[in-house]
């Protein structure tokens, strides 16, 4: 049996009277890519925020590798092996492409509190960061300021920063959103590559059905904050709930 | 060697490099190039303000934290030396104890302020620092038995640092304790400035810049933002306190007007902005220009008024009494034409 890396138990968040995520219980196993689908406003990104800690849960638990992380800070969760790329590009705009990735490498190698050596003297950090840039083919743009990058390249950098972190749990929030047809495959190939590592798990929020079909081992469907379907892609996509959710029709309470 | 001392952070502009070299040489040989009590006093003030402004830049320019308590930390260092000298009597031990106590008090106070306010929004920190700094300023002027109130304190420092201590002559300049005092100020400021330059170019300093750019993401990639912010605040406060101690040793006097007042806080802000935030070298340029203007603009205008004495209107405009107005005009113009500061402008125009 493969190892469960991440688990949410009855995870709930309420904003006033609105229940954005409603008692979601789900576990994510090593070596698995789970696509999270659902119509706009279904609570996919909120579910991500609860897992990575940007939002505190009203009720329920998040467990990472057997440890309850529900009350831990965002940075603590990250250091425990939870990595996330954001839907809206969320980078360090006035720093260079290289520096963005180098900062991630620096935290992973635990050098952040080093005060008296220059950052450049940590050559191993720089080498590792450059290797990641080469992997996503951004090495040519390494000295460019991030705010001057094209949207597609900013998305790529967003993915590069998650790859640099090498977490146990990868969380991608619409990684190809707004990318051109010839840019998206680069990112999708990277995710396919990450899948080869059977010791990690990947969570992917995605709208494009063809992407899900080629990448996902499993689909979970959120609707009005609740988990309404969970299973292999073919099965879930054929089910009535998904058909109706995606057509935007009303569905009965499940 | 130079690269090592500058922590790999080159001026990246030929004009800037020349300006920095001029300031360095000017300050290093000030007693010999610019003889006279007033010139030496100006040079020492420039050294101390470069350090003070650089420590503020660590906070404002690199970490993106607005603080109004920087002169309070400066004052803690100064009063530390003053109180120790008054109560322990003249001596090196008093200077050492006062300096350490001041720096320690500043660090602890910065840590407390950070503890209570850095977790929440940045504007809250600014307001807390404003409140604490006002409270301390009021306290210092009220506790006159201890602090001398508005009159401040005068005290004696070791004889080796005073003009009374003479030991010869060099290039026609009398070598005395005042000269030693100046070099104590100069070398301490230089060393601490280079330390700050190292800190901002260290892995830690890079995290501070990341926090300034996007604290949300810095937290999401695993940095404990509040720890870094608090650490930066404490370091900045400690170095400001050390600058204050040097100022107290140099002046042999402390009072609310020389160390604690909000006017100095505003001056420091202006120096950072004029020089260029987040550059460290901006502190050097900003403080030098500002202190020179404060000390010599009046003389310069006096000369101009005399030279134009026969003309209508102009002598009135450049009357030395109007120097503050012209200082203001200079600031408005510099901020208008160099929004990224002088250093930012010089680097961009490369």
Boltz contact constraints between the chains, C-beta under 6 A:
constraints:
  - contact:
      token1: [A, 74]
      token2: [B, 219]
      max_distance: 6.0
  - contact:
      token1: [A, 74]
      token2: [B, 220]
      max_distance: 6.0
  - contact:
      token1: [A, 75]
      token2: [B, 219]
      max_distance: 6.0
  - contact:
      token1: [A, 75]
      token2: [B, 222]
      max_distance: 6.0
  - contact:
      token1: [A, 75]
      token2: [B, 223]
      max_distance: 6.0
  - contact:
      token1: [A, 75]
      token2: [B, 224]
      max_distance: 6.0
  - contact:
      token1: [A, 78]
      token2: [B, 222]
      max_distance: 6.0
  - contact:
      token1: [A, 79]
      token2: [B, 222]
      max_distance: 6.0
  - contact:
      token1: [A, 90]
      token2: [B, 217]
      max_distance: 6.0
  - contact:
      token1: [A, 92]
      token2: [B, 210]
      max_distance: 6.0
  - contact:
      token1: [A, 92]
      token2: [B, 213]
      max_distance: 6.0
  - contact:
      token1: [A, 92]
      token2: [B, 214]
      max_distance: 6.0
  - contact:
      token1: [A, 94]
      token2: [B, 213]
      max_distance: 6.0
  - contact:
      token1: [A, 103]
      token2: [B, 210]
      max_distance: 6.0
  - contact:
      token1: [A, 104]
      token2: [B, 221]
      max_distance: 6.0
  - contact:
      token1: [A, 106]
      token2: [B, 203]
      max_distance: 6.0
  - contact:
      token1: [A, 107]
      token2: [B, 221]
      max_distance: 6.0
  - contact:
      token1: [A, 107]
      token2: [B, 222]
      max_distance: 6.0
  - contact:
      token1: [A, 107]
      token2: [B, 223]
      max_distance: 6.0
  - contact:
      token1: [A, 111]
      token2: [B, 203]
      max_distance: 6.0
  - contact:
      token1: [A, 112]
      token2: [B, 203]
      max_distance: 6.0
  - contact:
      token1: [A, 112]
      token2: [B, 207]
      max_distance: 6.0
  - contact:
      token1: [A, 112]
      token2: [B, 223]
      max_distance: 6.0
  - contact:
      token1: [A, 113]
      token2: [B, 204]
      max_distance: 6.0
  - contact:
      token1: [A, 114]
      token2: [B, 202]
      max_distance: 6.0
  - contact:
      token1: [A, 114]
      token2: [B, 203]
      max_distance: 6.0
  - contact:
      token1: [A, 114]
      token2: [B, 204]
      max_distance: 6.0
  - contact:
      token1: [A, 115]
      token2: [B, 199]
      max_distance: 6.0
  - contact:
      token1: [A, 115]
      token2: [B, 202]
      max_distance: 6.0
  - contact:
      token1: [A, 115]
      token2: [B, 204]
      max_distance: 6.0
  - contact:
      token1: [A, 117]
      token2: [B, 202]
      max_distance: 6.0
  - contact:
      token1: [A, 118]
      token2: [B, 7]
      max_distance: 6.0
  - contact:
      token1: [A, 118]
      token2: [B, 8]
      max_distance: 6.0
  - contact:
      token1: [A, 118]
      token2: [B, 201]
      max_distance: 6.0
  - contact:
      token1: [A, 119]
      token2: [B, 203]
      max_distance: 6.0
  - contact:
      token1: [A, 119]
      token2: [B, 206]
      max_distance: 6.0
  - contact:
      token1: [A, 120]
      token2: [B, 8]
      max_distance: 6.0
